[in-house]
Every structure is written in C-alpha cells, then in structure tokens.
C-alpha cells in the first residue's frame, strides 16, 4: 500500500503517460541527432577552407581550437592569442572562452546560456 492507504505503491501509476513520455524522449533524441549532424556538416563546410574537420562534435570542439578556427573563418578576423597545443583542461576552457568573448565583444553577438 502507498503512504495514503488508498492504493498499492506503484512506480507506474499511469503506463499510458509513461508511454507518451518515452515517445517524446525518442522524438527529442532524433531531433537532437539531426541538429547535431546538420551543424557538423555546416561547420565542416566552413572549416575545409582552413583544412580542418570535425568528426565528433563534443570531442573535436572541446579544446577550443576548431571553435577558434570556425570563428576566424566566419568573421574573417584573427582571434587574440590562444593556446595552440592545449593539454590541460584550463587551457582548453580558455580557448573556448577566447572564442566566445570575441563573439560578444568584437562581433557584438549576444550569447545566452553559455558561460562567457
């Protein structure tokens, strides 16, 4: 019995509701994969002008070097000094931050929900 004594405790109070939630999550996953693939193709179109490529979005952008390269290609400007061979997490984060700060300060782009 549940705490209120009315009905047995059951994690699946409403199986139909759970089915709807699972379907929505599956649809969301498909949408996210499509967005990820679309962005990767778009970025690679621009990065090929500087002989760079993205295979795995999360890992390839994590050191900030391809982010910086993409921003430079799109803006036509050189970004400030950055770590060309980042090995430590702090260096990688600094590179990403350099790109984001450039977008906000030099390009006047408002970035929402990303730490800058």
Secondary structure as the mmCIF struct_conf table of DSSP 4:
data_model
#
loop_
_struct_conf.conf_type_id
_struct_conf.id
_struct_conf.beg_label_comp_id
_struct_conf.beg_label_asym_id
_struct_conf.beg_label_seq_id
_struct_conf.end_label_comp_id
_struct_conf.end_label_asym_id
_struct_conf.end_label_seq_id
TURN_TY1_P TURN_TY1_P1 UNK A 3 UNK A 4
BEND BEND1 UNK A 5 UNK A 7
BEND BEND2 UNK A 11 UNK A 11
BEND BEND3 UNK A 13 UNK A 13
HELX_RH_AL_P HELX_RH_AL_P1 UNK A 15 UNK A 47
HELX_RH_3T_P HELX_RH_3T_P1 UNK A 48 UNK A 50
TURN_TY1_P TURN_TY1_P2 UNK A 51 UNK A 51
BEND BEND4 UNK A 55 UNK A 56
HELX_RH_AL_P HELX_RH_AL_P2 UNK A 57 UNK A 61
TURN_TY1_P TURN_TY1_P3 UNK A 62 UNK A 63
BEND BEND5 UNK A 64 UNK A 64
HELX_RH_AL_P HELX_RH_AL_P3 UNK A 65 UNK A 75
TURN_TY1_P TURN_TY1_P4 UNK A 76 UNK A 76
BEND BEND6 UNK A 77 UNK A 77
HELX_LH_PP_P HELX_LH_PP_P1 UNK A 78 UNK A 81
TURN_TY1_P TURN_TY1_P5 UNK A 84 UNK A 85
BEND BEND7 UNK A 88 UNK A 88
HELX_RH_AL_P HELX_RH_AL_P4 UNK A 89 UNK A 105
TURN_TY1_P TURN_TY1_P6 UNK A 106 UNK A 106
BEND BEND8 UNK A 107 UNK A 107
BEND BEND9 UNK A 113 UNK A 114
#
